[in-house]
Amino acid sequence: MKSIHIRDVEPWVLQRLRRRAQLHHRSMQGELRAILEEAARRTPELDDVDSDDIVTVSVPESGAWTREEMYGDDAR
C-alpha cells in the first residue's frame, strides 16, 4: 500500500484532526484514512465526467476589466 506525507499542516488543523479522531475512537492515521476514503468515494469516476459539458458562470456587469484588475501585475 502506498503512503502519503503532508508537510506544513497548520497547528490548529492538526489539533482539530486529533479531536475528530478522538470523537470517532480512532488513531490520527485511522481518522485521516477515513477522511481520504470518504473523499475518494464522493469523487466521480473519470468515465462519469463528460468533458463536453458546458459550465455557465455569472459575473457582475461592470464593463471591461483592465489587465491590472485581472492579473494584478502592472502589465509586466
Secondary structure, DSSP 8 states (H G I E B T S, - for coil): ----------HHHHHHHHHHHHHTT--HHHHHHHHHHHHHHHS--GGG--TT--------------HHHHH-STT-
